Amino acid sequence: MKWLTNREAAALMGIHPMTLAKWRCERRGPRFQKLGSQAASRVRYLDREVRMYMKDPDGYEARNRRGVA
């Protein structure tokens, strides 16, 4: 299990790190984990979740909206 920073996940996906931040606010994109309870907590993404999202973004989001992953 490999954790990626916001910057690493964005680089892997070929997008700007702020895009991932926006997606988090919109409840889109790959699942993430916040480390800490503060608003400015560090965020980490599982490498496998990012890669699953990259393969099929629409299908990934549909599965996660229903709570099935």
DSSP file (Angstrom, degrees, kcal/mol; ACC not computed):
  #  RESIDUE AA STRUCTURE BP1 BP2  ACC     N-H-->O    O-->H-N    N-H-->O    O-->H-N    TCO  KAPPA ALPHA  PHI   PSI    X-CA   Y-CA   Z-CA
    1    1 A M              0   0    0      0, 0.0     2,-0.5     0, 0.0    45,-0.0   0.000 360.0 360.0 360.0 117.0    0.0    0.0    0.0
    2    2 A K        -     0   0    0      2,-0.0    45,-2.9     0, 0.0     2,-0.4  -0.934 360.0-151.0-114.1 128.7    1.6    3.2   -1.2
    3    3 A W  E     -A   46   0A   0     -2,-0.5     2,-0.4    43,-0.2    43,-0.2  -0.776  10.3-157.9 -97.0 140.5    0.4    6.6   -0.2
    4    4 A L  E     -A   45   0A   0     41,-3.3    41,-2.6    -2,-0.4     2,-0.1  -0.903  14.0-126.0-116.5 144.9    0.8    9.7   -2.5
    5    5 A T  E  >  -A   44   0A   0     -2,-0.4     4,-2.7    39,-0.2     5,-0.2  -0.316  37.1-100.4 -74.5 170.1    0.8   13.3   -1.6
    6    6 A N  H  > S+     0   0    0     37,-0.5     4,-2.4     1,-0.2     5,-0.2   0.920 126.0  48.8 -56.8 -44.8   -1.6   15.7   -3.4
    7    7 A R  H  > S+     0   0    0      2,-0.2     4,-2.3     1,-0.2    -1,-0.2   0.903 111.9  47.9 -65.0 -42.5    1.3   16.8   -5.6
    8    8 A E  H  > S+     0   0    0      2,-0.2     4,-2.3     1,-0.2    -2,-0.2   0.915 112.8  48.3 -65.3 -43.2    2.4   13.2   -6.4
    9    9 A A  H  X S+     0   0    0     -4,-2.7     4,-1.9     1,-0.2    -2,-0.2   0.917 112.1  49.5 -63.5 -43.0   -1.2   12.1   -7.2
   10   10 A A  H  X>S+     0   0    0     -4,-2.4     5,-2.4    -5,-0.2     4,-1.2   0.910 110.6  50.0 -62.9 -42.2   -1.7   15.2   -9.4
   11   11 A A  H  <5S+     0   0    0     -4,-2.3     3,-0.4     1,-0.2    -1,-0.2   0.912 109.7  51.0 -62.7 -42.4    1.6   14.5  -11.3
   12   12 A L  H  <5S+     0   0    0     -4,-2.3    -1,-0.2     1,-0.2    -2,-0.2   0.874 115.0  43.4 -61.1 -37.7    0.6   10.9  -11.8
   13   13 A M  H  <5S-     0   0    0     -4,-1.9    -1,-0.2    -5,-0.2    -2,-0.2   0.599 111.0-121.5 -85.1 -12.6   -2.8   12.0  -13.2
   14   14 A G  T  <5S+     0   0    0     -4,-1.2     2,-0.3    -3,-0.4    -3,-0.2   0.823  73.1 114.3  75.4  31.7   -1.2   14.8  -15.3
   15   15 A I  S   <S-     0   0    0     -5,-2.4    -1,-0.3    -6,-0.1    -2,-0.1  -0.806  73.6 -90.1-127.3 169.5   -3.3   17.6  -13.7
   16   16 A H    >>  -     0   0    0     -2,-0.3     3,-1.4     1,-0.1     4,-1.1  -0.559  33.9-122.5 -78.2 143.5   -2.6   20.6  -11.4
   17   17 A P  H 3> S+     0   0    0      0, 0.0     4,-1.7     0, 0.0     3,-0.1   0.821 112.4  60.5 -55.3 -32.1   -2.6   19.9   -7.7
   18   18 A M  H 3> S+     0   0    0      1,-0.2     4,-2.4     2,-0.2     5,-0.2   0.791  95.8  61.9 -67.8 -25.9   -5.3   22.6   -7.2
   19   19 A T  H <> S+     0   0    0     -3,-1.4     4,-2.7     2,-0.2    -1,-0.2   0.924 103.9  48.1 -63.6 -42.9   -7.6   20.6   -9.5
   20   20 A L  H  X S+     0   0    0     -4,-1.1     4,-2.3     2,-0.2    -2,-0.2   0.899 110.1  52.3 -63.3 -39.6   -7.4   17.7   -7.0
   21   21 A A  H  X S+     0   0    0     -4,-1.7     4,-1.7     2,-0.2    -2,-0.2   0.917 110.8  47.5 -61.9 -42.6   -8.2   20.2   -4.2
   22   22 A K  H  X S+     0   0    0     -4,-2.4     4,-1.7     1,-0.2    -2,-0.2   0.928 110.3  52.2 -63.5 -45.0  -11.2   21.5   -6.1
   23   23 A W  H  <>S+     0   0    0     -4,-2.7     5,-3.0     1,-0.2     4,-0.4   0.879 104.9  56.1 -59.9 -38.2  -12.4   17.9   -6.8
   24   24 A R  H ><5S+     0   0    0     -4,-2.3     3,-1.1     1,-0.2    -1,-0.2   0.925 107.7  48.3 -60.3 -42.8  -12.2   17.1   -3.1
   25   25 A C  H 3<5S+     0   0    0     -4,-1.7    -1,-0.2     1,-0.2    -2,-0.2   0.829 114.4  46.3 -64.6 -31.6  -14.5   20.0   -2.3
   26   26 A E  T 3<5S-     0   0    0     -4,-1.7    -1,-0.2    -5,-0.1    -2,-0.2   0.386 114.1-117.6 -90.8   2.6  -16.9   18.8   -5.1
   27   27 A R  T < 5S+     0   0    0     -3,-1.1     2,-0.2    -4,-0.4    -3,-0.2   0.905  74.8 123.6  57.8  44.6  -16.7   15.2   -3.8
   28   28 A R      < +     0   0    0     -5,-3.0    -1,-0.2    -8,-0.1    -2,-0.1  -0.706  39.3  37.9-121.1 174.3  -15.1   14.1   -7.1
   29   29 A G  S    S-     0   0    0     -2,-0.2     3,-0.1    28,-0.1    21,-0.0  -0.139  99.1 -19.8  80.0-174.4  -12.0   12.3   -8.0
   30   30 A P  S    S-     0   0    0      0, 0.0    20,-0.1     0, 0.0    -2,-0.1  -0.280  77.5 -94.6 -67.8 152.4  -10.1    9.4   -6.3
   31   31 A R        -     0   0    0     18,-0.1    15,-0.5    15,-0.1     2,-0.3  -0.311  48.1-170.0 -63.7 151.6  -10.8    8.7   -2.6
   32   32 A F        -     0   0    0     13,-0.2     2,-0.4    -3,-0.1    13,-0.2  -0.886  19.0-132.1-140.2 167.7   -8.4   10.4   -0.2
   33   33 A Q  E     -B   44   0A   0     11,-2.8    11,-2.5    -2,-0.3     2,-0.4  -0.994  14.6-144.3-126.5 128.7   -7.5   10.3    3.5
   34   34 A K  E     -B   43   0A   0     -2,-0.4     2,-0.9     9,-0.2     9,-0.2  -0.792   9.7-147.5 -90.3 133.2   -7.1   13.4    5.6
   35   35 A L  E    S+B   42   0A   0      7,-3.4     7,-1.1    -2,-0.4     2,-0.1  -0.856  70.3   6.1-102.0 100.1   -4.3   13.1    8.2
   36   36 A G  S    S-     0   0    0     -2,-0.9     5,-0.1     5,-0.2    -2,-0.0  -0.402  80.3-100.0 111.8 167.8   -5.5   15.2   11.2
   37   37 A S  S    S+     0   0    0     -2,-0.1    -1,-0.1     3,-0.1     2,-0.1   0.436  82.0 106.0-107.0  -1.4   -8.7   17.0   12.0
   38   38 A Q  S >  S-     0   0    0     -3,-0.1     3,-1.6     1,-0.1    -3,-0.0  -0.396  80.0-116.2 -78.2 157.1   -7.7   20.6   11.1
   39   39 A A  T 3  S+     0   0    0      1,-0.3    -1,-0.1    -2,-0.1    -3,-0.0   0.844 117.9  50.1 -59.6 -34.0   -9.0   22.3    8.0
   40   40 A A  T 3  S+     0   0    0      2,-0.0    -1,-0.3     3,-0.0     3,-0.1  -0.007  84.5 147.7 -95.4  29.9   -5.4   22.5    6.7
   41   41 A S    <   -     0   0    0     -3,-1.6    -5,-0.2     1,-0.1     2,-0.1  -0.238  56.0 -99.4 -63.8 152.2   -4.8   18.8    7.3
   42   42 A R  E     - B   0  35A   0     -7,-1.1    -7,-3.4    -8,-0.1     2,-0.4  -0.475  36.9-146.3 -70.9 144.9   -2.5   16.9    5.0
   43   43 A V  E     - B   0  34A   0     -9,-0.2   -37,-0.5    -2,-0.1     2,-0.4  -0.919  14.3-172.2-116.3 139.4   -4.2   14.8    2.4
   44   44 A R  E     -AB   5  33A   0    -11,-2.5   -11,-2.8    -2,-0.4     2,-0.4  -0.976   7.9-155.1-131.8 147.0   -3.0   11.4    1.0
   45   45 A Y  E     -A    4   0A   0    -41,-2.6   -41,-3.3    -2,-0.4     2,-0.4  -0.943  23.0-119.8-118.4 140.3   -4.2    9.3   -1.8
   46   46 A L  E  >  -A    3   0A   0    -15,-0.5     4,-2.1    -2,-0.4     3,-0.4  -0.662  21.3-133.7 -75.7 132.4   -3.7    5.6   -2.2
   47   47 A D  H  > S+     0   0    0    -45,-2.9     4,-2.3    -2,-0.4     5,-0.2   0.894 105.8  52.0 -52.4 -44.8   -1.8    4.8   -5.4
   48   48 A R  H  > S+     0   0    0    -46,-0.3     4,-2.3     1,-0.2    -1,-0.2   0.850 107.5  52.2 -66.2 -33.2   -4.2    2.1   -6.4
   49   49 A E  H  > S+     0   0    0     -3,-0.4     4,-2.3     2,-0.2    -1,-0.2   0.906 109.8  48.8 -67.8 -41.0   -7.2    4.4   -6.0
   50   50 A V  H  X S+     0   0    0     -4,-2.1     4,-2.3     2,-0.2    -2,-0.2   0.927 113.1  47.3 -63.1 -44.7   -5.6    7.0   -8.2
   51   51 A R  H  X S+     0   0    0     -4,-2.3     4,-1.7     2,-0.2    -2,-0.2   0.881 110.9  51.1 -66.7 -37.8   -4.8    4.4  -10.8
   52   52 A M  H  X S+     0   0    0     -4,-2.3     4,-1.5     1,-0.2    -1,-0.2   0.915 110.9  49.2 -63.7 -42.0   -8.4    3.0  -10.7
   53   53 A Y  H  < S+     0   0    0     -4,-2.3    -2,-0.2     1,-0.2    -1,-0.2   0.908 108.5  53.4 -62.4 -42.2   -9.8    6.5  -11.1
   54   54 A M  H  < S+     0   0    0     -4,-2.3    -1,-0.2     1,-0.2    -2,-0.2   0.848 105.8  53.9 -63.7 -34.4   -7.5    7.1  -14.1
   55   55 A K  H  < S+     0   0    0     -4,-1.7    -1,-0.2     1,-0.2    -2,-0.2   0.893 133.4   0.7 -67.2 -40.2   -8.7    3.9  -15.9
   56   56 A D     X  +     0   0    0     -4,-1.5     4,-2.8    -5,-0.1    -1,-0.2  -0.564  64.6 175.5-153.2  77.9  -12.4    4.8  -15.7
   57   57 A P  H  > S+     0   0    0      0, 0.0     4,-2.3     0, 0.0     5,-0.2   0.897  84.3  46.1 -56.3 -44.9  -13.2    8.1  -14.0
   58   58 A D  H  > S+     0   0    0      1,-0.2     4,-2.1     2,-0.2     5,-0.1   0.925 116.2  44.3 -66.9 -43.8  -17.0    8.0  -14.7
   59   59 A G  H  > S+     0   0    0      2,-0.2     4,-2.3     1,-0.2    -1,-0.2   0.879 112.1  53.6 -66.7 -38.0  -17.3    4.4  -13.6
   60   60 A Y  H  X S+     0   0    0     -4,-2.8     4,-2.0     1,-0.2    -2,-0.2   0.933 111.3  44.8 -62.2 -46.9  -15.2    5.0  -10.5
   61   61 A E  H  X S+     0   0    0     -4,-2.3     4,-2.0    -5,-0.2    -1,-0.2   0.882 111.5  52.9 -67.6 -37.4  -17.3    7.9   -9.4
   62   62 A A  H  X S+     0   0    0     -4,-2.1     4,-1.4    -5,-0.2    -1,-0.2   0.921 110.0  48.4 -63.6 -43.0  -20.6    6.0  -10.1
   63   63 A R  H  <>S+     0   0    0     -4,-2.3     5,-2.5     1,-0.2     4,-0.4   0.903 113.2  47.6 -62.9 -41.3  -19.4    3.1   -7.9
   64   64 A N  H  <5S+     0   0    0     -4,-2.0     3,-0.4     1,-0.2    -1,-0.2   0.786 104.8  58.6 -75.2 -27.1  -18.4    5.4   -5.1
   65   65 A R  H  <5S+     0   0    0     -4,-2.0    -1,-0.2     1,-0.2    -2,-0.2   0.870 108.8  46.4 -66.3 -35.0  -21.6    7.4   -5.1
   66   66 A R  T  <5S-     0   0    0     -4,-1.4    -1,-0.2     2,-0.2    -2,-0.2   0.559 118.7-114.6 -82.7  -7.7  -23.5    4.1   -4.5
   67   67 A G  T   5S+     0   0    0     -4,-0.4     2,-0.5    -3,-0.4    -3,-0.2   0.649  76.9 124.9  84.4  14.6  -21.0    3.2   -1.8
   68   68 A V      <       0   0    0     -5,-2.5    -1,-0.3    -6,-0.2    -2,-0.2  -0.933 360.0 360.0-110.1 126.8  -19.6    0.2   -3.6
   69   69 A A              0   0    0     -2,-0.5    -1,-0.1    -3,-0.1    -5,-0.1   0.352 360.0 360.0-143.9 360.0  -15.9    0.0   -4.2
